[in-house]
Amino acid sequence: MVDAMTDRATGRLVGGLFIAATVAGVLALVLHEPAGDVHDYLIGVGSNGGRVATAALLELIMGIAVVAIAVAIYPILARSGPRMALAYVVARAAEGLLIVIGTVGSLSLLTTGRAYVEVQASDASLLALGDALLAERVWVWGAVEPIVFALSAVILNVVLSRARLVPRWLSVWGLLGGAMWIVAGVLV
């Protein structure tokens, strides 16, 4: 009976962390887009410091939640396969690390944008640095992180399916979604 209550509490915690990670990620994306979509992105980022900093904070919350999900659910997943459960923790930890790397890139882009605004867009070296930081953001958030996320989703759904912790159709749906996400990430 104690295990059932522990599993239920763990399920609620993991569900809450999934929601927190998703909401933080979506809000961060919404806050980043207007600042980064202007014609001269460094001026846009440098002029919207509060917005970019808030988005970075939300990204960090997402990164922490992503790792916490794997750590919290590990004991339950380990019952049906400790290696796969550990693989899930490692994949989510890698995803969390990539999120932090992307966030540091965003904050560096913010600092560069502020300097660019201060010199009134006359420094070519700041523009070159901004281009490099923007490229880092595109690679981390547009290619590498989504592939690692999808890999962790596939691992999680394999374990969920094997252990019959969720209905079969749900884990198959997750496997298909993760596989399509990997293909999309590779194609990008």
Beta strands, then each sheet from edge to edge (+ up, - down):
end
